[in-house]
Structures are given as C-alpha cells and as structure tokens.
Amino acid sequence: MMSKAIILVLLFVVSVGCQTRTESVTFKSDVELLSCIDDLVILKNGQSQVAVSGKLQARVFTSSSKGLDGVSYGWFKRKAIKDGSYINHLASIGGESRLWFGPEIGKYALFFKPGFEQNGDNIVYPKAMSEVLYSPINQDSVSITYGASLTLMNFNNYTFEFDLTRKISVLNAKEIENDLGIVLSSDLSFVAFEAQTTIVNTGTSQWKKENGLFSLWELSCLNPSEQTKVVIPVKASPDSVTVYFSDIDSRRFEIKDECVFYRVDAKYLNKIGIKAQYATPIFGSYNPELSLLTIVKYTFTNDSLYVNSHWINQDEPYGGDVINVFNDGKTPAAGPFGPFYELETSSCSKELNVGETLAHSHSVYHFEGGYQELDLLSKRILGVSIETIGSALLK
C-alpha cells in the first residue's frame, strides 16, 4: 500500500491531468490544438515533423513520422491547452521532451523550501521549471535554440545561478543511421529529434558537492498501449531495480539476458530506475499495436555523480538513477494521471567552476514499419528480437 505522503507526492509531481485516450490521435489534430501557443514551431525534415514551443522552455510537445496525417507520438495535457491553464503550470503539462532539474527530495532537494518538512503537502515546483519563459537565440527549418538565465535554491539553502541554452533538432536519415549504427529500410517511416541542453555557472563561486549539486533531467511523455513494453539493456545484470511508489512483480518487471523488461500499459502506478553501474546509453520501447519501436539515446558517463530522487532511500545523495521509467495507473487513492508512460534520463552532476559548463543530450527516435524491419532494428540497437520483447512479462 502507498502511504498518504507518497500519494500526495504523486498527486503533485505527476499531476498532468486525467485524459482518456483510447484511439491514436493524429499529428494534425494535435497541431491544430496547439495553435493557440503563439510561438509553436513545426520542425520538418520530409515527413518527419516535430512540434516545439521555444518559449515554453524549448518543449517538444509531440512528433510524427508520417507528416500531418501520421500518429502523434507524444502525450501532453490537452485539457490544459484547451482551457489556457497551462501557462501557470508549465512544469506539469507533459510533452514528448521537457526539462526538469533534480533531485526532488533529500538534503539537496530542489522541490522543498529550506526548513519545511519534506512531504507531499510542502512540494513546490522551482520557478526555473514552472514559470520562466525562454527567449529565442537561433532558428532554422530543422532546429531551434532558446535560452534563459535561471536560479535554483536547494533545501540546503544554496543558490545556483546559471545560464541555460537548449537546442531542439529534427534529425535526417543519415544522422539517424550514424547515431544508431543502422541502415534504414525504405519500408520504414521514422522521426527523430535531439534535445541538447547546456548550462554555465554564472555565479561567483564554484559549485561544491557539500553544498549540493543538481542534474539536468529529461522527461519524455508517450502514449501507452495494452502491450507496450520498455526494454533497457543493462550491464552486470542487477538483481533488481530502484522501485518507486508501489510494489512490482514478475508480471510487470523482469531481468533477462542483460535486459530489463517493464510493462507500460498505464494500468498500474509505478516507476523504476537504473543506477549508473548498470546503465548503458540507450534503451527503448515497443508498441505492437502501432508497429512502433521507440529508442532513447542520451549522454552517459558511468563514473560520475548522479543525484538521488528516491522518496524512501536517501542514504546516498549522489547514488541516484540515470534512467527512470514511469507507468501511469490507478490506485484506490490516486490516478490515473494521463494515461501515459515516461522515458526519463538524467545528466551527471558536476562541481562547476565559474564559467564552466555541463551538457546533457537526450535523443528520441520513432520507427514505424513491418515486423521484419523492426526486428532487425531492435536486434541491432537493443540486442533483443521483437519476438523476445513480445514474449516477456507473459506470466
């Protein structure tokens, strides 16, 4: 059973609004809905299209591999767009790629004011991720760059001052092939984009571990299905994973052949995490209903510090997860919040001197096509066949 505190946490941190989505939505219908956002930009490379709002923190709302008539892959809070309430709740409107900062909780937490008890009643979104609007720096047909001057104060009463730039780029076929070491079949439709975020310490002193450090935390909200499963290649086959919010068993989670399999059907509220010693820089999901293979590739250094946002185990504030996957769902006291699932990656944390930088890249690739074409991609990129993914978690 979840405690009252954890339920409140979910209601706040994951409060992106209940929305029933039983059928696939087209990219065109989502673009029409998002047209109320005055700086919405559609980045294009052929049929690959990505909907971005630079002002709204260089957020990717959604994407399509088949132009306007294709399936809209990203999940966002449609109701908030319709009624205009999104402008006061930027942190919680979702999107296929949005930026947060970690850690949420602990001695160096960013989501609690100094001196307040760390429970669900006292969570506060940092203004840097909930209110600040980004300003344009550069734009062309396939990319957009925005920036902002930001501050964060942690629970240790330490204030970070930094400038941030964030570039969203839609990738062409050759870039995708080079990134993933693949050859794209002409029978596949595809779209891919990179979110590249860089910060520079603009304060007056070095950021130090004992004062607290923070991470760049990328979250990708996607549409679930009954049979969608996440596949995370791992090193050294961990005995388990970090578990958040609720218990999981072999019906929803399995470690097999150096891969973690996790069901993301938006029917059980849960989250898992992978620590640095087990992580690799790539993972993904497979949706058989849409014949869709999704891949995430990200910046990863396994000998670095990763902040800890676990709500129970805070023994190691720099022993946190690199990868997280959230599955929406319903308990007797909370949820559902979407439905959606979330593929998340975190940067390392560094003791930056004044003028030094930290960067994090998070790239999302979608491939739609036949079984054989997707099977070849899955074997090449994830090291497992589509058949293996399909047979996982069938207990």
C-alpha beads as a LAMMPS data file, in Angstrom:
LAMMPS data file: protein, C-alpha beads

395 atoms
394 bonds

1 atom types
1 bond types

-500.0 500.0 xlo xhi
-500.0 500.0 ylo yhi
-500.0 500.0 zlo zhi

Masses

1 110.0

Atoms # bond

1 1 1 0.000 0.000 0.000
2 1 1 1.189 3.526 -0.694
3 1 1 1.497 5.925 2.223
4 1 1 -0.503 9.150 2.331
5 1 1 2.707 11.127 1.772
6 1 1 3.573 9.224 -1.407
7 1 1 0.029 9.608 -2.705
8 1 1 0.271 13.360 -2.199
9 1 1 3.602 13.345 -3.985
10 1 1 2.040 11.621 -6.960
11 1 1 -0.887 13.997 -6.988
12 1 1 1.524 16.924 -7.199
13 1 1 4.594 15.766 -9.092
14 1 1 2.710 13.678 -11.639
15 1 1 -0.378 15.903 -11.785
16 1 1 -0.581 16.304 -15.518
17 1 1 -4.316 15.850 -15.765
18 1 1 -6.580 12.915 -16.446
19 1 1 -7.294 12.306 -20.115
20 1 1 -8.871 9.282 -21.740
21 1 1 -7.129 8.375 -24.974
22 1 1 -8.487 5.155 -26.425
23 1 1 -7.627 5.916 -30.049
24 1 1 -4.494 7.212 -31.716
25 1 1 -4.552 10.974 -32.280
26 1 1 -3.134 12.403 -35.493
27 1 1 -0.314 14.902 -35.545
28 1 1 -2.577 17.272 -37.461
29 1 1 -5.219 17.327 -34.723
30 1 1 -2.589 17.971 -32.059
31 1 1 -1.024 20.787 -34.090
32 1 1 -4.453 22.367 -34.501
33 1 1 -4.985 22.149 -30.746
34 1 1 -1.559 23.653 -30.051
35 1 1 -2.080 26.536 -32.495
36 1 1 -3.128 28.729 -29.565
37 1 1 0.528 28.771 -28.488
38 1 1 1.868 31.821 -30.281
39 1 1 5.405 30.581 -30.869
40 1 1 4.638 26.989 -31.848
41 1 1 7.143 25.799 -34.449
42 1 1 6.936 22.699 -36.625
43 1 1 10.438 21.467 -37.402
44 1 1 10.429 19.385 -40.588
45 1 1 12.634 17.022 -42.489
46 1 1 10.462 15.417 -45.130
47 1 1 7.646 13.532 -43.412
48 1 1 9.468 13.762 -40.070
49 1 1 7.801 16.553 -38.119
50 1 1 8.252 17.804 -34.545
51 1 1 6.063 20.353 -32.709
52 1 1 8.093 22.641 -30.437
53 1 1 7.438 25.689 -28.299
54 1 1 10.654 27.507 -27.584
55 1 1 9.047 29.979 -25.207
56 1 1 7.563 27.144 -23.185
57 1 1 11.055 26.026 -22.209
58 1 1 12.000 24.618 -25.634
59 1 1 9.485 21.836 -25.072
60 1 1 8.787 19.183 -27.681
61 1 1 5.059 18.545 -27.478
62 1 1 4.844 15.719 -29.984
63 1 1 6.154 14.305 -33.257
64 1 1 5.113 12.334 -36.338
65 1 1 6.884 10.062 -38.818
66 1 1 4.180 10.461 -41.492
67 1 1 3.571 14.191 -41.644
68 1 1 0.282 15.724 -40.565
69 1 1 -1.665 12.517 -41.130
70 1 1 0.643 10.388 -39.004
71 1 1 0.137 9.239 -35.423
72 1 1 1.023 11.853 -32.801
73 1 1 3.594 10.108 -30.611
74 1 1 3.867 12.493 -27.658
75 1 1 1.498 12.876 -24.725
76 1 1 0.670 16.257 -23.230
77 1 1 -2.119 17.700 -21.123
78 1 1 -4.634 18.541 -23.795
79 1 1 -7.239 19.882 -21.382
80 1 1 -4.786 22.480 -20.055
81 1 1 -4.061 23.631 -23.600
82 1 1 -7.766 23.918 -24.356
83 1 1 -8.642 25.948 -21.262
84 1 1 -5.427 28.021 -21.199
85 1 1 -4.397 26.923 -17.702
86 1 1 -1.078 25.542 -18.996
87 1 1 0.620 28.948 -18.797
88 1 1 0.558 28.825 -14.985
89 1 1 1.657 25.205 -14.766
90 1 1 4.484 24.777 -17.252
91 1 1 6.185 22.015 -15.271
92 1 1 3.146 19.766 -15.353
93 1 1 1.786 19.864 -18.906
94 1 1 3.846 16.957 -20.216
95 1 1 5.281 16.744 -23.698
96 1 1 7.498 14.370 -25.597
97 1 1 10.608 16.132 -24.330
98 1 1 10.727 18.543 -21.415
99 1 1 13.388 19.632 -18.962
100 1 1 13.295 19.250 -15.182
101 1 1 16.008 19.542 -12.584
102 1 1 16.879 17.014 -9.863
103 1 1 16.881 15.993 -7.101
104 1 1 13.284 16.258 -5.975
105 1 1 13.916 15.236 -2.382
106 1 1 16.695 14.790 0.185
107 1 1 19.249 17.065 1.827
108 1 1 19.873 18.839 -1.500
109 1 1 16.259 18.781 -2.756
110 1 1 15.046 21.404 -5.226
111 1 1 11.327 20.825 -4.618
112 1 1 11.216 21.913 -0.959
113 1 1 11.941 25.227 0.700
114 1 1 14.601 25.190 3.420
115 1 1 13.170 24.409 6.841
116 1 1 9.953 22.789 5.605
117 1 1 9.171 19.154 6.236
118 1 1 9.686 17.079 3.116
119 1 1 6.254 15.650 2.477
120 1 1 3.631 15.861 -0.233
121 1 1 1.939 18.893 1.303
122 1 1 5.061 21.060 1.002
123 1 1 6.302 20.339 -2.532
124 1 1 6.910 23.445 -4.642
125 1 1 7.968 23.448 -8.281
126 1 1 11.105 25.553 -8.817
127 1 1 10.290 28.685 -10.827
128 1 1 13.046 27.714 -13.259
129 1 1 10.871 24.845 -14.493
130 1 1 7.381 26.189 -13.879
131 1 1 7.311 29.911 -14.693
132 1 1 10.338 31.145 -16.636
133 1 1 9.791 31.584 -20.376
134 1 1 12.772 31.022 -22.672
135 1 1 13.983 33.566 -25.232
136 1 1 14.902 32.847 -28.878
137 1 1 18.564 32.636 -29.841
138 1 1 18.587 30.965 -33.240
139 1 1 16.224 29.105 -35.560
140 1 1 16.194 27.400 -38.950
141 1 1 13.937 24.846 -40.638
142 1 1 15.309 21.852 -38.712
143 1 1 16.345 23.292 -35.350
144 1 1 15.522 25.898 -32.748
145 1 1 17.652 27.225 -29.884
146 1 1 16.372 29.110 -26.855
147 1 1 17.932 30.305 -23.650
148 1 1 17.277 31.664 -20.177
149 1 1 19.078 32.983 -17.114
150 1 1 17.959 30.881 -14.163
151 1 1 18.337 30.411 -10.428
152 1 1 17.663 27.394 -8.234
153 1 1 17.743 27.210 -4.444
154 1 1 18.079 23.847 -2.759
155 1 1 16.969 22.548 0.630
156 1 1 20.471 23.272 1.931
157 1 1 19.785 26.981 1.295
158 1 1 22.337 27.136 -1.502
159 1 1 21.506 29.183 -4.619
160 1 1 22.713 28.282 -8.110
161 1 1 22.927 30.961 -10.787
162 1 1 23.353 29.776 -14.350
163 1 1 22.595 30.456 -17.989
164 1 1 20.883 27.724 -19.961
165 1 1 20.665 27.081 -23.690
166 1 1 18.501 24.359 -25.196
167 1 1 18.542 23.283 -28.825
168 1 1 15.928 21.017 -30.398
169 1 1 16.907 19.492 -33.753
170 1 1 14.975 17.167 -36.052
171 1 1 17.379 14.575 -37.463
172 1 1 17.687 13.386 -41.053
173 1 1 18.080 9.783 -42.190
174 1 1 21.882 9.874 -42.374
175 1 1 22.155 11.355 -38.871
176 1 1 19.854 8.640 -37.509
177 1 1 21.878 5.906 -39.206
178 1 1 25.146 7.312 -37.843
179 1 1 23.751 7.775 -34.334
180 1 1 22.405 4.241 -34.032
181 1 1 24.697 2.287 -36.354
182 1 1 21.844 1.140 -38.576
183 1 1 20.664 1.200 -42.179
184 1 1 17.118 2.459 -42.630
185 1 1 14.815 0.401 -44.818
186 1 1 12.714 2.259 -47.367
187 1 1 9.702 0.456 -45.867
188 1 1 10.095 2.270 -42.551
189 1 1 8.670 5.619 -41.562
190 1 1 10.729 7.465 -38.974
191 1 1 11.151 10.657 -36.994
192 1 1 13.910 11.587 -34.570
193 1 1 14.928 14.652 -32.625
194 1 1 17.700 15.655 -30.253
195 1 1 17.274 17.851 -27.172
196 1 1 20.677 19.335 -26.296
197 1 1 20.791 21.315 -23.034
198 1 1 23.842 23.204 -21.733
199 1 1 24.253 25.217 -18.537
200 1 1 27.096 27.503 -17.453
201 1 1 27.820 28.580 -13.883
202 1 1 27.320 32.372 -13.847
203 1 1 27.557 32.736 -10.066
204 1 1 30.500 33.988 -8.034
205 1 1 31.893 30.705 -6.722
206 1 1 32.439 27.059 -7.565
207 1 1 29.539 24.653 -7.025
208 1 1 30.644 22.096 -4.469
209 1 1 29.416 18.653 -3.557
210 1 1 28.962 19.507 0.121
211 1 1 26.584 22.374 -0.747
212 1 1 24.569 20.198 -3.095
213 1 1 24.644 19.738 -6.856
214 1 1 21.843 19.284 -9.383
215 1 1 21.152 17.411 -12.597
216 1 1 19.507 18.116 -15.945
217 1 1 16.535 15.765 -16.026
218 1 1 14.863 14.982 -19.336
219 1 1 11.345 13.514 -19.427
220 1 1 9.555 12.079 -22.478
221 1 1 5.797 11.507 -22.105
222 1 1 4.483 8.934 -24.582
223 1 1 1.189 7.211 -25.331
224 1 1 0.817 3.719 -23.854
225 1 1 -0.985 0.630 -25.099
226 1 1 -2.031 -2.703 -23.634
227 1 1 1.081 -4.470 -24.896
228 1 1 3.732 -1.720 -24.844
229 1 1 6.933 -2.757 -23.067
230 1 1 10.111 -0.885 -22.237
231 1 1 13.438 -2.603 -22.939
232 1 1 16.549 -1.421 -21.058
233 1 1 19.872 -3.104 -21.912
234 1 1 21.954 -3.308 -18.719
235 1 1 25.453 -4.257 -17.631
236 1 1 26.220 -6.879 -14.990
237 1 1 22.531 -7.913 -14.728
238 1 1 21.344 -6.286 -11.485
239 1 1 19.323 -8.368 -9.031
240 1 1 16.657 -5.679 -9.069
241 1 1 15.987 -2.060 -9.967
242 1 1 15.052 1.032 -7.983
243 1 1 11.314 0.843 -7.294
244 1 1 9.099 3.873 -6.626
245 1 1 5.528 4.347 -5.370
246 1 1 4.273 0.741 -5.410
247 1 1 5.473 -2.878 -5.412
248 1 1 6.110 -4.703 -8.677
249 1 1 6.327 -8.382 -9.524
250 1 1 7.219 -10.607 -12.478
251 1 1 4.015 -9.684 -14.310
252 1 1 5.338 -6.142 -14.807
253 1 1 9.108 -6.376 -14.428
254 1 1 11.732 -8.897 -15.490
255 1 1 15.521 -9.004 -15.838
256 1 1 16.577 -11.452 -18.524
257 1 1 19.598 -11.785 -20.813
258 1 1 21.089 -8.474 -19.635
259 1 1 17.870 -6.575 -20.325
260 1 1 15.222 -5.088 -18.064
261 1 1 11.682 -5.509 -19.402
262 1 1 8.940 -3.317 -17.943
263 1 1 5.261 -3.160 -18.865
264 1 1 3.950 0.356 -19.577
265 1 1 0.220 -0.065 -20.110
266 1 1 -0.835 2.856 -17.862
267 1 1 -2.763 0.444 -15.653
268 1 1 -0.507 0.273 -12.592
269 1 1 1.011 3.317 -10.931
270 1 1 4.738 2.638 -10.617
271 1 1 8.224 3.796 -11.538
272 1 1 11.582 2.081 -11.861
273 1 1 15.151 3.339 -12.030
274 1 1 18.536 2.099 -13.263
275 1 1 21.720 3.167 -11.477
276 1 1 24.929 4.168 -13.225
277 1 1 26.788 0.883 -12.639
278 1 1 24.155 -0.972 -14.645
279 1 1 23.153 1.634 -17.225
280 1 1 24.013 1.839 -20.910
281 1 1 23.420 4.950 -23.064
282 1 1 20.443 3.512 -24.932
283 1 1 17.026 1.981 -24.240
284 1 1 13.569 1.962 -25.780
285 1 1 10.049 0.605 -26.031
286 1 1 7.972 -1.466 -28.423
287 1 1 4.281 -0.883 -29.150
288 1 1 2.945 -3.818 -31.240
289 1 1 -0.475 -2.206 -31.681
290 1 1 1.137 0.642 -33.657
291 1 1 4.061 -1.422 -35.013
292 1 1 6.217 1.231 -33.344
293 1 1 9.752 0.942 -31.999
294 1 1 10.915 3.921 -29.908
295 1 1 14.555 4.453 -28.934
296 1 1 16.133 6.903 -26.479
297 1 1 19.857 7.655 -26.632
298 1 1 21.447 10.014 -24.115
299 1 1 24.667 11.402 -22.669
300 1 1 26.068 8.954 -20.120
301 1 1 29.251 8.779 -18.033
302 1 1 29.241 5.904 -15.565
303 1 1 31.956 7.244 -13.241
304 1 1 30.078 10.427 -12.329
305 1 1 27.755 11.679 -9.580
306 1 1 24.008 11.162 -10.075
307 1 1 21.586 12.864 -7.688
308 1 1 19.099 10.738 -5.750
309 1 1 15.362 11.473 -6.091
310 1 1 14.108 8.331 -4.359
311 1 1 11.433 9.141 -1.773
312 1 1 12.461 6.496 0.744
313 1 1 16.137 5.625 0.365
314 1 1 18.268 8.761 0.734
315 1 1 21.382 7.104 2.200
316 1 1 23.473 8.139 -0.813
317 1 1 22.503 11.608 -2.127
318 1 1 24.802 11.095 -5.137
319 1 1 23.890 7.459 -5.732
320 1 1 20.755 8.058 -7.790
321 1 1 19.366 6.691 -11.035
322 1 1 20.460 7.511 -14.570
323 1 1 17.355 6.083 -16.283
324 1 1 13.789 6.200 -14.958
325 1 1 10.573 4.847 -16.447
326 1 1 7.178 5.910 -15.118
327 1 1 3.999 3.933 -15.720
328 1 1 0.698 5.687 -15.136
329 1 1 -2.208 3.927 -13.494
330 1 1 -4.765 3.964 -10.741
331 1 1 -4.734 3.058 -7.064
332 1 1 -7.643 3.303 -4.632
333 1 1 -6.370 6.751 -3.647
334 1 1 -4.674 8.230 -6.729
335 1 1 -4.514 8.261 -10.525
336 1 1 -4.695 7.826 -13.376
337 1 1 -2.917 10.996 -14.466
338 1 1 -2.797 10.505 -18.227
339 1 1 -2.768 7.862 -19.488
340 1 1 0.910 7.976 -20.443
341 1 1 4.279 6.461 -19.730
342 1 1 7.538 8.317 -19.404
343 1 1 11.100 7.615 -20.540
344 1 1 13.483 9.701 -18.418
345 1 1 17.232 10.331 -18.396
346 1 1 19.398 12.374 -16.041
347 1 1 22.715 14.087 -16.539
348 1 1 25.510 13.642 -14.062
349 1 1 26.196 16.436 -11.564
350 1 1 29.455 18.390 -11.500
351 1 1 31.320 20.797 -9.247
352 1 1 31.411 23.559 -11.835
353 1 1 33.784 26.475 -11.503
354 1 1 32.509 29.882 -12.559
355 1 1 32.236 29.821 -16.347
356 1 1 32.336 26.018 -16.637
357 1 1 29.562 24.090 -18.374
358 1 1 27.508 20.925 -18.036
359 1 1 25.620 19.473 -21.004
360 1 1 23.072 16.708 -21.495
361 1 1 21.762 15.258 -24.734
362 1 1 18.526 13.236 -24.974
363 1 1 17.504 11.946 -28.405
364 1 1 14.215 10.219 -29.264
365 1 1 13.795 8.016 -32.357
366 1 1 10.493 6.527 -33.579
367 1 1 10.282 3.818 -36.245
368 1 1 7.011 2.542 -37.723
369 1 1 7.040 -0.426 -40.053
370 1 1 6.642 -4.140 -40.603
371 1 1 7.618 -6.849 -38.159
372 1 1 10.765 -7.866 -40.034
373 1 1 12.111 -4.326 -40.382
374 1 1 11.509 -3.528 -36.709
375 1 1 13.005 -6.853 -35.653
376 1 1 16.251 -6.044 -37.463
377 1 1 16.390 -2.619 -35.797
378 1 1 15.630 -3.994 -32.349
379 1 1 18.348 -6.644 -32.606
380 1 1 20.864 -4.099 -33.826
381 1 1 20.053 -1.306 -31.367
382 1 1 18.747 -3.057 -28.241
383 1 1 20.292 -6.501 -28.705
384 1 1 16.955 -8.329 -28.477
385 1 1 14.416 -9.520 -31.030
386 1 1 10.840 -8.329 -31.307
387 1 1 9.817 -11.906 -30.502
388 1 1 11.768 -11.752 -27.224
389 1 1 10.124 -8.455 -26.283
390 1 1 6.708 -9.866 -27.118
391 1 1 7.231 -12.988 -25.004
392 1 1 8.469 -11.084 -21.948
393 1 1 6.151 -10.492 -18.983
394 1 1 3.519 -13.002 -20.053
395 1 1 3.249 -14.703 -16.650

Bonds

1 1 1 2
2 1 2 3
3 1 3 4
4 1 4 5
5 1 5 6
6 1 6 7
7 1 7 8
8 1 8 9
9 1 9 10
10 1 10 11
11 1 11 12
12 1 12 13
13 1 13 14
14 1 14 15
15 1 15 16
16 1 16 17
17 1 17 18
18 1 18 19
19 1 19 20
20 1 20 21
21 1 21 22
22 1 22 23
23 1 23 24
24 1 24 25
25 1 25 26
26 1 26 27
27 1 27 28
28 1 28 29
29 1 29 30
30 1 30 31
31 1 31 32
32 1 32 33
33 1 33 34
34 1 34 35
35 1 35 36
36 1 36 37
37 1 37 38
38 1 38 39
39 1 39 40
40 1 40 41
41 1 41 42
42 1 42 43
43 1 43 44
44 1 44 45
45 1 45 46
46 1 46 47
47 1 47 48
48 1 48 49
49 1 49 50
50 1 50 51
51 1 51 52
52 1 52 53
53 1 53 54
54 1 54 55
55 1 55 56
56 1 56 57
57 1 57 58
58 1 58 59
59 1 59 60
60 1 60 61
61 1 61 62
62 1 62 63
63 1 63 64
64 1 64 65
65 1 65 66
66 1 66 67
67 1 67 68
68 1 68 69
69 1 69 70
70 1 70 71
71 1 71 72
72 1 72 73
73 1 73 74
74 1 74 75
75 1 75 76
76 1 76 77
77 1 77 78
78 1 78 79
79 1 79 80
80 1 80 81
81 1 81 82
82 1 82 83
83 1 83 84
84 1 84 85
85 1 85 86
86 1 86 87
87 1 87 88
88 1 88 89
89 1 89 90
90 1 90 91
91 1 91 92
92 1 92 93
93 1 93 94
94 1 94 95
95 1 95 96
96 1 96 97
97 1 97 98
98 1 98 99
99 1 99 100
100 1 100 101
101 1 101 102
102 1 102 103
103 1 103 104
104 1 104 105
105 1 105 106
106 1 106 107
107 1 107 108
108 1 108 109
109 1 109 110
110 1 110 111
111 1 111 112
112 1 112 113
113 1 113 114
114 1 114 115
115 1 115 116
116 1 116 117
117 1 117 118
118 1 118 119
119 1 119 120
120 1 120 121
121 1 121 122
122 1 122 123
123 1 123 124
124 1 124 125
125 1 125 126
126 1 126 127
127 1 127 128
128 1 128 129
129 1 129 130
130 1 130 131
131 1 131 132
132 1 132 133
133 1 133 134
134 1 134 135
135 1 135 136
136 1 136 137
137 1 137 138
138 1 138 139
139 1 139 140
140 1 140 141
141 1 141 142
142 1 142 143
143 1 143 144
144 1 144 145
145 1 145 146
146 1 146 147
147 1 147 148
148 1 148 149
149 1 149 150
150 1 150 151
151 1 151 152
152 1 152 153
153 1 153 154
154 1 154 155
155 1 155 156
156 1 156 157
157 1 157 158
158 1 158 159
159 1 159 160
160 1 160 161
161 1 161 162
162 1 162 163
163 1 163 164
164 1 164 165
165 1 165 166
166 1 166 167
167 1 167 168
168 1 168 169
169 1 169 170
170 1 170 171
171 1 171 172
172 1 172 173
173 1 173 174
174 1 174 175
175 1 175 176
176 1 176 177
177 1 177 178
178 1 178 179
179 1 179 180
180 1 180 181
181 1 181 182
182 1 182 183
183 1 183 184
184 1 184 185
185 1 185 186
186 1 186 187
187 1 187 188
188 1 188 189
189 1 189 190
190 1 190 191
191 1 191 192
192 1 192 193
193 1 193 194
194 1 194 195
195 1 195 196
196 1 196 197
197 1 197 198
198 1 198 199
199 1 199 200
200 1 200 201
201 1 201 202
202 1 202 203
203 1 203 204
204 1 204 205
205 1 205 206
206 1 206 207
207 1 207 208
208 1 208 209
209 1 209 210
210 1 210 211
211 1 211 212
212 1 212 213
213 1 213 214
214 1 214 215
215 1 215 216
216 1 216 217
217 1 217 218
218 1 218 219
219 1 219 220
220 1 220 221
221 1 221 222
222 1 222 223
223 1 223 224
224 1 224 225
225 1 225 226
226 1 226 227
227 1 227 228
228 1 228 229
229 1 229 230
230 1 230 231
231 1 231 232
232 1 232 233
233 1 233 234
234 1 234 235
235 1 235 236
236 1 236 237
237 1 237 238
238 1 238 239
239 1 239 240
240 1 240 241
241 1 241 242
242 1 242 243
243 1 243 244
244 1 244 245
245 1 245 246
246 1 246 247
247 1 247 248
248 1 248 249
249 1 249 250
250 1 250 251
251 1 251 252
252 1 252 253
253 1 253 254
254 1 254 255
255 1 255 256
256 1 256 257
257 1 257 258
258 1 258 259
259 1 259 260
260 1 260 261
261 1 261 262
262 1 262 263
263 1 263 264
264 1 264 265
265 1 265 266
266 1 266 267
267 1 267 268
268 1 268 269
269 1 269 270
270 1 270 271
271 1 271 272
272 1 272 273
273 1 273 274
274 1 274 275
275 1 275 276
276 1 276 277
277 1 277 278
278 1 278 279
279 1 279 280
280 1 280 281
281 1 281 282
282 1 282 283
283 1 283 284
284 1 284 285
285 1 285 286
286 1 286 287
287 1 287 288
288 1 288 289
289 1 289 290
290 1 290 291
291 1 291 292
292 1 292 293
293 1 293 294
294 1 294 295
295 1 295 296
296 1 296 297
297 1 297 298
298 1 298 299
299 1 299 300
300 1 300 301
301 1 301 302
302 1 302 303
303 1 303 304
304 1 304 305
305 1 305 306
306 1 306 307
307 1 307 308
308 1 308 309
309 1 309 310
310 1 310 311
311 1 311 312
312 1 312 313
313 1 313 314
314 1 314 315
315 1 315 316
316 1 316 317
317 1 317 318
318 1 318 319
319 1 319 320
320 1 320 321
321 1 321 322
322 1 322 323
323 1 323 324
324 1 324 325
325 1 325 326
326 1 326 327
327 1 327 328
328 1 328 329
329 1 329 330
330 1 330 331
331 1 331 332
332 1 332 333
333 1 333 334
334 1 334 335
335 1 335 336
336 1 336 337
337 1 337 338
338 1 338 339
339 1 339 340
340 1 340 341
341 1 341 342
342 1 342 343
343 1 343 344
344 1 344 345
345 1 345 346
346 1 346 347
347 1 347 348
348 1 348 349
349 1 349 350
350 1 350 351
351 1 351 352
352 1 352 353
353 1 353 354
354 1 354 355
355 1 355 356
356 1 356 357
357 1 357 358
358 1 358 359
359 1 359 360
360 1 360 361
361 1 361 362
362 1 362 363
363 1 363 364
364 1 364 365
365 1 365 366
366 1 366 367
367 1 367 368
368 1 368 369
369 1 369 370
370 1 370 371
371 1 371 372
372 1 372 373
373 1 373 374
374 1 374 375
375 1 375 376
376 1 376 377
377 1 377 378
378 1 378 379
379 1 379 380
380 1 380 381
381 1 381 382
382 1 382 383
383 1 383 384
384 1 384 385
385 1 385 386
386 1 386 387
387 1 387 388
388 1 388 389
389 1 389 390
390 1 390 391
391 1 391 392
392 1 392 393
393 1 393 394
394 1 394 395
